[in-house]
Amino acid sequence: MSSTAVGTFEISMTPGADELSGAVGRFDFTKNWRGGLEGSGSGVLLSCGDPRGGEAGYVAIETIDGRLGDREGGFIFQQSGLMHAGSQSLRYEIAPGSGRGALEGITGSLHLTIESDGTHRYELSYDL
């Protein structure tokens, strides 16, 4: 069954030790999800390039635990982003096979909008 969840999340990032002789930056993060997805997340983000200059890439893995609609459980988000020549792209998907509890079998993708005041808004389209 296809469904959509909308809401916001707050993120807190902490720099970690660089990886691969300093070529890759590491950040550990936590999130608080509100709205159609209620719960908490934690993950690791690896980045390279020059984000301040607008030329960079990143990947991240995040575990989610909480409630989606009327179901309790968890899953994993996989993210991949690029910044190049003034444009950005982002893939934000539920890792297949990662669903736990009442969210076992979940698949889907998330669309993220960051408002000018820093509010992170999401629209999660998923199938269960």
ABEGO torsion letter per residue (X at the ends): XBBBBBEBBBBBBBBBBBBGGGABBBBBBBBBBBEABBEBBBBBBBBBEBAAAGBBBBBBBBBBBEBBEABBEBBBBBBBBBBBGGBBBBBBBBBBGABBEAABGBBEBBBBBBBAAGBBBBBBBBBX
